[in-house]
Amino acid sequence: MPGGLVLRLRPHEKFLVNGVVIENGDRRARLRVQTQDAKILRVRDALHPEEAVTPAKRLYYIAQLAVVGEADTDETKAALVPGLEALRDAFGDRLCREDLDAALAEARAGRFYHVMRALNRVLPHEEALLKAAPAGT
């Protein structure tokens, strides 16, 4: 069974498949999804709308909407690409450059789960920068 998405699930972990919430049983599980256009998201990877309060989190949330099938691919690309470019410019040449370049390439290719994965590595850096920023800026 080559190819396909592999989900590794913890006991009782929930995930969405085409809008349906499914919960794993009492043991760890490994599932291989063969359908290429299935909309799959682990609940632990999901960001709630009220949490999307920073630039990187807003971009993550936009990608997430496409992953679960709640946003059009072209509209998502149109929102993500300039947003990721702006975020990359704001972070400068050193901080998170590889992850933001990867997210940008994945957004252009329409691979939004990979955008989420790259942005997930950016989120701690963004949080540290925001904490270090003087109040009121």
BAKEDO-908389 format. One line per 2 residues: number of its first residue (from 1); their letters; for each residue x, y, z of N, C-alpha, C. Coordinates in nm, 4 decimals. Layout:
NUM	a	X Y Z X Y Z X Y Z; ...;
//
This chain:
1	mp	0.0818 -0.1197 0.0000 0.0000 0.0000 0.0000 0.0858 0.1256 0.0000; 0.1597 0.1529 -0.1037 0.2414 0.2731 -0.1047 0.1561 0.3988 -0.1214;
3	gg	0.2099 0.5119 -0.0741 0.1435 0.6402 -0.0913 0.0338 0.6645 0.0098; -0.0196 0.7837 0.0043 -0.1284 0.8208 0.0925 -0.0804 0.8845 0.2218;
5	lv	-0.1712 0.9518 0.2866 -0.1450 1.0164 0.4142 -0.1480 0.9137 0.5257; -0.0501 0.9185 0.6148 -0.0476 0.8289 0.7295 -0.0812 0.9106 0.8546;
7	lr	-0.1845 0.8687 0.9242 -0.2234 0.9314 1.0507 -0.1789 0.8412 1.1644; -0.1053 0.8978 1.2567 -0.0686 0.8252 1.3790 -0.1487 0.8884 1.4919;
9	lr	-0.2335 0.8094 1.5519 -0.3291 0.8617 1.6488 -0.3018 0.8082 1.7886; -0.3180 0.8960 1.8844 -0.3096 0.8580 2.0248 -0.4429 0.7964 2.0666;
11	ph	-0.4450 0.7271 2.1797 -0.5734 0.6760 2.2291 -0.6729 0.7908 2.2489; -0.7924 0.7719 2.2021 -0.9043 0.8659 2.2149 -0.8821 0.9983 2.1416;
13	ek	-0.7852 1.0031 2.0533 -0.7616 1.1258 1.9766 -0.8716 1.1429 1.8724; -0.9156 1.2671 1.8553 -1.0220 1.2983 1.7593 -0.9606 1.3607 1.6341;
15	fl	-1.0266 1.3339 1.5223 -0.9849 1.3933 1.3963 -1.1073 1.4090 1.3070; -1.0952 1.4993 1.2115 -1.2044 1.5250 1.1183 -1.1708 1.4631 0.9840;
17	vn	-1.2687 1.3992 0.9231 -1.2569 1.3485 0.7874 -1.3800 1.3976 0.7117; -1.3565 1.4840 0.6158 -1.4651 1.5405 0.5347 -1.5780 1.5958 0.6213;
19	gv	-1.5416 1.6651 0.7292 -1.6382 1.7308 0.8160 -1.6965 1.6436 0.9258; -1.6612 1.5166 0.9310 -1.7128 1.4245 1.0322 -1.6060 1.4055 1.1400;
21	vi	-1.6442 1.4219 1.2669 -1.5510 1.4011 1.3771 -1.5477 1.2520 1.4109; -1.4265 1.1971 1.4148 -1.4058 1.0563 1.4461 -1.3110 1.0494 1.5645;
23	en	-1.3355 0.9560 1.6569 -1.2484 0.9393 1.7724 -1.1829 0.8015 1.7678; -1.0528 0.8006 1.7914 -0.9775 0.6757 1.7994 -1.0190 0.5993 1.9253;
25	gd	-0.9935 0.4700 1.9277 -1.0278 0.3859 2.0426 -0.9254 0.3946 2.1542; -0.9133 0.2888 2.2320 -0.8302 0.2855 2.3517 -0.6803 0.2718 2.3249;
27	rr	-0.6427 0.2357 2.2050 -0.5012 0.2137 2.1729 -0.4542 0.3079 2.0636; -0.3228 0.3199 2.0548 -0.2651 0.3959 1.9445 -0.3059 0.3301 1.8133;
29	ar	-0.3195 0.4140 1.7109 -0.3563 0.3596 1.5805 -0.2748 0.4280 1.4720; -0.2576 0.3566 1.3650 -0.1907 0.4098 1.2467 -0.2819 0.3800 1.1290;
31	lr	-0.3261 0.4860 1.0625 -0.4171 0.4718 0.9494 -0.3517 0.5291 0.8247; -0.3744 0.4649 0.7122 -0.3269 0.5178 0.5844 -0.4500 0.5573 0.5032;
33	vq	-0.4538 0.6838 0.4629 -0.5653 0.7368 0.3858 -0.5248 0.7345 0.2386; -0.5990 0.6627 0.1585 -0.5659 0.6460 0.0173 -0.6285 0.7524 -0.0724;
35	tq	-0.7393 0.8108 -0.0307 -0.8082 0.9100 -0.1116 -0.7328 1.0428 -0.1072; -0.6920 1.0887 -0.2231 -0.6088 1.2089 -0.2324 -0.6808 1.3366 -0.1898;
37	da	-0.8084 1.3491 -0.2168 -0.8780 1.4748 -0.1896 -0.9595 1.4730 -0.0605; -0.9332 1.3774 0.0274 -1.0032 1.3728 0.1564 -0.9603 1.4928 0.2412;
39	ki	-1.0537 1.5511 0.3118 -1.0276 1.6660 0.3991 -1.0093 1.6129 0.5410; -0.8831 1.6102 0.5878 -0.8502 1.5473 0.7158 -0.7732 1.6444 0.8039;
41	lr	-0.8116 1.6513 0.9312 -0.7417 1.7366 1.0270 -0.7544 1.6744 1.1657; -0.6401 1.6563 1.2330 -0.6457 1.6127 1.3728 -0.6937 1.7309 1.4561;
43	vr	-0.7800 1.7036 1.5524 -0.8347 1.8109 1.6353 -0.7228 1.8819 1.7118; -0.6187 1.8084 1.7518 -0.5093 1.8728 1.8257 -0.4314 1.9721 1.7388;
45	da	-0.4426 1.9617 1.6067 -0.3771 2.0566 1.5170 -0.4645 2.1768 1.4860; -0.5905 2.1713 1.5275 -0.6856 2.2766 1.4929 -0.6679 2.3993 1.5818;
47	lh	-0.6835 2.5143 1.5199 -0.6794 2.6421 1.5905 -0.8214 2.6975 1.5902; -0.8712 2.7369 1.7055 -1.0052 2.7943 1.7148 -1.0011 2.9382 1.6624;
49	pe	-1.1094 2.9846 1.6012 -1.1089 3.1182 1.5407 -1.0698 3.2295 1.6379; -1.1130 3.2186 1.7633 -1.0808 3.3240 1.8603 -0.9335 3.3242 1.8996;
51	ea	-0.8597 3.2183 1.8650 -0.7166 3.2117 1.8931 -0.6321 3.2731 1.7810; -0.6921 3.3015 1.6676 -0.6191 3.3530 1.5517 -0.6014 3.5040 1.5640;
53	vt	-0.5189 3.5453 1.6610 -0.5059 3.6868 1.6946 -0.3706 3.7483 1.6555; -0.2818 3.6701 1.5990 -0.1528 3.7212 1.5545 -0.1411 3.6944 1.4045;
55	pa	-0.0496 3.7610 1.3358 -0.0375 3.7376 1.1911 -0.0137 3.5912 1.1538; 0.0778 3.5231 1.2208 0.1057 3.3833 1.1868 -0.0137 3.2941 1.2193;
57	kr	-0.0800 3.3202 1.3307 -0.1975 3.2399 1.3668 -0.3130 3.2632 1.2695; -0.3291 3.3856 1.2201 -0.4339 3.4116 1.1216 -0.4059 3.3353 0.9918;
59	ly	-0.2803 3.3340 0.9503 -0.2432 3.2592 0.8297 -0.2627 3.1091 0.8506; -0.2265 3.0602 0.9676 -0.2473 2.9190 1.0026 -0.3960 2.8854 0.9915;
61	yi	-0.4791 2.9724 1.0461 -0.6232 2.9485 1.0455 -0.6787 2.9492 0.9030; -0.6300 3.0387 0.8196 -0.6729 3.0422 0.6791 -0.6386 2.9100 0.6111;
63	aq	-0.5178 2.8605 0.6325 -0.4772 2.7320 0.5751 -0.5643 2.6193 0.6301; -0.5944 2.6250 0.7585 -0.6764 2.5224 0.8229 -0.8149 2.5164 0.7591;
65	la	-0.8735 2.6305 0.7294 -1.0056 2.6324 0.6665 -1.0038 2.5594 0.5330; -0.8954 2.5752 0.4578 -0.8840 2.5041 0.3302 -0.8650 2.3544 0.3528;
67	vv	-0.7893 2.3185 0.4549 -0.7645 2.1766 0.4838 -0.8955 2.1034 0.5137; -0.9839 2.1678 0.5870 -1.1096 2.1016 0.6223 -1.2187 2.1233 0.5179;
69	ge	-1.1864 2.1919 0.4096 -1.2806 2.2094 0.3002 -1.3783 2.3229 0.3176; -1.3479 2.4176 0.4055 -1.4382 2.5301 0.4286 -1.3969 2.6552 0.3528;
71	ad	-1.2917 2.6466 0.2723 -1.2460 2.7616 0.1949 -1.2022 2.7145 0.0574; -1.2240 2.7981 -0.0408 -1.1854 2.7714 -0.1783 -1.0332 2.7753 -0.1931;
73	td	-0.9796 2.6855 -0.2725 -0.8348 2.6760 -0.2920 -0.7761 2.8053 -0.3472; -0.8354 2.8602 -0.4513 -0.7810 2.9819 -0.5120 -0.7889 3.1018 -0.4173;
75	et	-0.8998 3.1130 -0.3449 -0.9140 3.2221 -0.2482 -0.8130 3.2074 -0.1346; -0.7897 3.0833 -0.0936 -0.6928 3.0582 0.0135 -0.5529 3.0965 -0.0321;
77	ka	-0.5161 3.0567 -0.1531 -0.3853 3.0955 -0.2071 -0.3741 3.2474 -0.2144; -0.4803 3.3134 -0.2601 -0.4795 3.4593 -0.2743 -0.4623 3.5292 -0.1396;
79	al	-0.5076 3.4677 -0.0330 -0.4906 3.5259 0.1007 -0.3560 3.4880 0.1616; -0.3147 3.3632 0.1425 -0.1931 3.3145 0.2077 -0.0646 3.3704 0.1473;
81	vp	-0.0541 3.3712 0.0173 0.0731 3.4088 -0.0453 0.1173 3.5496 -0.0051; 0.0345 3.6533 -0.0216 0.0816 3.7857 0.0219 0.1008 3.7950 0.1736;
83	gl	0.0175 3.7242 0.2489 0.0322 3.7251 0.3943 0.1626 3.6618 0.4383; 0.1980 3.5504 0.3779 0.3244 3.4834 0.4099 0.4444 3.5664 0.3651;
85	ea	0.4330 3.6315 0.2506 0.5415 3.7185 0.2043 0.5630 3.8336 0.3022; 0.4536 3.8927 0.3485 0.4635 4.0033 0.4444 0.5221 3.9554 0.5770;
87	lr	0.4799 3.8393 0.6216 0.5316 3.7846 0.7471 0.6808 3.7549 0.7343; 0.7205 3.6978 0.6224 0.8617 3.6684 0.5981 0.9437 3.7973 0.5979;
89	da	0.8912 3.9020 0.5352 0.9609 4.0309 0.5332 0.9704 4.0906 0.6732; 0.8642 4.0754 0.7503 0.8630 4.1299 0.8862 0.9612 4.0562 0.9767;
91	fg	0.9779 3.9276 0.9561 1.0696 3.8487 1.0384 1.2147 3.8703 0.9989; 1.2406 3.9175 0.8788 1.3776 3.9430 0.8363 1.4447 3.8206 0.7768;
93	dr	1.5737 3.8334 0.7541 1.6482 3.7298 0.6822 1.6811 3.6072 0.7653; 1.6896 3.6209 0.8936 1.7374 3.5082 0.9744 1.6271 3.4290 1.0405;
95	lc	1.5372 3.4957 1.1072 1.4386 3.4277 1.1906 1.3327 3.3559 1.1069; 1.3265 3.2269 1.1184 1.2227 3.1433 1.0569 1.2213 3.1490 0.9045;
97	re	1.3273 3.1937 0.8436 1.3277 3.2122 0.6985 1.2979 3.0817 0.6232; 1.3615 2.9729 0.6632 1.3391 2.8456 0.5941 1.1938 2.7993 0.6075;
99	dl	1.1390 2.8121 0.7266 1.0010 2.7695 0.7487 0.9030 2.8573 0.6707; 0.9277 2.9865 0.6667 0.8382 3.0760 0.5931 0.8528 3.0579 0.4427;
101	da	0.9736 3.0325 0.3952 0.9920 3.0016 0.2527 0.9195 2.8720 0.2175; 0.9292 2.7732 0.3062 0.8602 2.6459 0.2830 0.7086 2.6663 0.2824;
103	al	0.6585 2.7437 0.3777 0.5146 2.7701 0.3840 0.4674 2.8408 0.2574; 0.5459 2.9337 0.2095 0.5114 3.0078 0.0886 0.5076 2.9149 -0.0326;
105	ae	0.6068 2.8287 -0.0463 0.6091 2.7337 -0.1580 0.4903 2.6379 -0.1512; 0.4586 2.5914 -0.0319 0.3462 2.4997 -0.0152 0.2135 2.5706 -0.0438;
107	ar	0.2016 2.6965 -0.0036 0.0793 2.7729 -0.0317 0.0600 2.7889 -0.1813; 0.1664 2.8223 -0.2504 0.1580 2.8383 -0.3963 0.1188 2.7069 -0.4643;
109	ag	0.1596 2.5946 -0.4052 0.1284 2.4624 -0.4609 -0.0084 2.4107 -0.4152; -0.0732 2.4827 -0.3229 -0.2041 2.4407 -0.2749 -0.1995 2.3278 -0.1732;
111	rf	-0.0854 2.3101 -0.1083 -0.0709 2.2057 -0.0057 -0.0823 2.2722 0.1320; -0.2044 2.2925 0.1741 -0.2314 2.3760 0.2901 -0.1994 2.3085 0.4227;
113	yh	-0.2078 2.1774 0.4303 -0.1664 2.1106 0.5539 -0.0171 2.1337 0.5772; 0.0608 2.1314 0.4720 0.2047 2.1570 0.4842 0.2318 2.3023 0.5232;
115	vm	0.1460 2.3930 0.4799 0.1552 2.5331 0.5247 0.1351 2.5382 0.6755; 0.0346 2.4663 0.7235 0.0085 2.4628 0.8676 0.1287 2.4081 0.9439;
117	ra	0.1885 2.3018 0.8927 0.3047 2.2415 0.9601 0.4211 2.3399 0.9668; 0.4476 2.4100 0.8579 0.5575 2.5073 0.8573 0.5268 2.6229 0.9521;
119	ln	0.4045 2.6718 0.9493 0.3682 2.7826 1.0380 0.3688 2.7402 1.1842; 0.3405 2.6154 1.2107 0.3445 2.5662 1.3484 0.4846 2.5823 1.4081;
121	rv	0.5867 2.5710 1.3254 0.7244 2.5914 1.3724 0.7564 2.7395 1.3906; 0.6803 2.8272 1.3259 0.7001 2.9717 1.3355 0.6312 3.0296 1.4598;
123	lp	0.5202 2.9705 1.4994 0.4390 3.0259 1.6080 0.5157 3.0537 1.7372; 0.6034 2.9654 1.7856 0.6765 2.9968 1.9089 0.7685 3.1189 1.8946;
125	he	0.8265 3.1358 1.7767 0.9135 3.2522 1.7532 0.8318 3.3803 1.7512; 0.7154 3.3746 1.6879 0.6281 3.4912 1.6851 0.5851 3.5282 1.8265;
127	ea	0.5490 3.4283 1.9048 0.5061 3.4533 2.0437 0.6193 3.5180 2.1240; 0.7410 3.4680 2.1072 0.8555 3.5264 2.1797 0.8787 3.6703 2.1386;
129	ll	0.8675 3.6998 2.0103 0.8849 3.8368 1.9622 0.7775 3.9293 2.0183; 0.6550 3.8813 2.0208 0.5462 3.9648 2.0723 0.5604 3.9896 2.2215;
131	ka	0.6089 3.8912 2.2954 0.6315 3.9104 2.4389 0.7446 4.0086 2.4641; 0.8441 4.0075 2.3773 0.9600 4.0955 2.3952 0.9341 4.2384 2.3496;
133	ap	0.8292 4.2583 2.2700 0.7991 4.3916 2.2179 0.7485 4.4822 2.3301; 0.7882 4.6077 2.3278 0.7382 4.7018 2.4281 0.5849 4.7168 2.4168;
135	ag	0.5191 4.7371 2.5276 0.3736 4.7533 2.5287 0.3331 4.8745 2.4471; 0.2226 4.8593 2.3729 0.1702 4.9705 2.2954 0.2299 4.9835 2.1567;
137	t	0.3120 4.8840 2.1140 0.3677 4.8919 1.9792 0.2985 4.7980 1.8864;
//
